[in-house]
């Protein structure tokens, strides 16, 4: 959400969602989470959170290997030891746990990822400051 705020993607839609008024953003996201949480069984929410978090870990493991190969001299405050062993094991273990969550959670994950990408890229196509620097 912070990246979208920096790009000013949401400022025209909801002017109150700016970094100066971050509490309103927190309240809006919290309200949405409360509504979804009140109508969704807790087991389903837990599995959706798990598969999303595990996917994030897999992406981080892949990024560690890619960045280590493409930019090895970049200064880093922390360097992962035993690359590529640790990232590969992270990908395998997290991938296995994701696999064990079942097909319905994979369908939900893919569905939400597709919806998020459609919204993000459709909106950013017309409101990007990179594409149209004169836009405010």
PEDA-V470841 format. One record per run of one state. SS is the DSSP state (a for helix, b for strand, c for the rest). FROM is the first residue (numbers start at 1). LEN is the number of residues. If there is no record, write none. Layout:
ss,from,len
SS,FROM,LEN
SS,FROM,LEN
This chain:
ss,from,len
c,1,1
a,2,5
c,7,12
a,19,21
c,40,2
a,42,29
c,71,14
a,85,15
c,100,3
a,103,25
c,128,9
